Amino acid sequence: MAVLHAAATVALAKIAVFQPTEVTFVTAVVLALLVGAAALWSALDAWLGLREPGRTWFIAALVAGPVSAVLSVIGRGVFVDQTGTSELGSALTGGAAFTALLVLIPAGLGMFVGGKLNARANDFEDSDDAEDSGSGPLAPVGARADEDTEGVLVGSGNDGGTGDDNGGSGDSDGSGDNAADGAGGSRAGKRLGRTMSRRTPKIGPAR
């Protein structure tokens, strides 16, 4: 930007010397070009996501002022009217401040526009990603209802079968215990009868 502003200043000085009637129109065109260049450049930086574009352009404006002042004095001394170092003081004060403002103000506008474009592009990409992630095939409502009904029926059938099995096992256990108790009781009765028959004395018929 410093080189661009210095070249514009030298061109205006040359036109003012050789074609003084066209100075006003050319000055307006040059200023529009300088403003547009700073605005477009800063907008591209913000749109592309440059880190800290405000700080970068603030430093660029501070550097462009004095550097363009020195380069413009050198360019005028070489190409226009042999300007000496006496013009360097005014160029480093008023000229440098004007150049810095001419860089900083359009850059701020460009960064504002570029930031809006960047945010809109990020929102558009996020919405596309959300649509892609949520666009999987969905089963029909009737099919999902049938699957849910089948799952309930299968679960209830399994539970009933388990209950029947448990009940059956309980009944079988109960019948087995009763049978075992009955068999044990009959055996004990037989043993008791045998013992009593052995111990009881036999009484013969009376004579």
Residue, then its C-alpha position, 0 to 999 in steps of 0.5 A: m500500500a505504501v508503494l501504491h500511494a507513493a506512485a499515485t502521489v508522483a503521478l498526480a504531481k506529474i499531471a499537475v505540472f504537465q496537464p493542470t486542467e485535468v488534475t481534478f478529474v484525475t485526483a478523484v479517479v486516483l483516490a477512488l482507486l486507492v480506496g477501492a484497493a484498500a477496501l477490496w484487499s481487506a475484505l478478501d483478508a477477512w473473507l479468507g479468515l486471516r488471523e487478526p485482520g484488524r491489527t494487521w491493517f492498523i499496522a499497515a496503515l501506520v507503516a504506509g504513511p511515513v514510507s509512502a511519504v519518503l517514496s513520494v518525495i524521492g519519486r517527485g525529485v527523480f521524475v517530476d521537478q527535482t524535489g529536495t529534502s526540504e519537502l520531506g518534513s511536510a510529507l512525513t507529517g500531513g502527507a503521512a497522516f492523510t495516507a494512513l487514514l486513506v488506508l485505515i478507513p477503507a480497510g475497516l469497511g472492507m473487513f466489515v463486509g468480508g467478515k459478514l460474507n465469511a460468517r454467512a459462508n460458515d452458516f451455509e456450510d454448517s446447514d449443509d453438514a446438518e442436512d447431510s448427517g440427517s438425510g439417512p433413509l427412514a423406515p416407513v411408519g407402518a413397518r416400524a409399528d409392525e416391528d414394535t408389535e412383533g417385539v411385544l408379542v415375542g417378549s410376552g410369549n417368552d415370559g409366559g413360557t418361562g412362567d409355565d416352565n417354572g410352574g411345571s418345574g415347581d409342580s414336578d418338584g412338589s410331586g417328587d417330594n410327596a412321592a418320596d415322603g410316601a415311600g419313606g413312610s411305607r418302608a418305616g411302617k413295614r419295619l415297625g410291623r416286623t419288629m413288633s411281630r418278633r417281640t410279641p410272644k405267641i400264645g397257644p390254645a388253652r388246654 
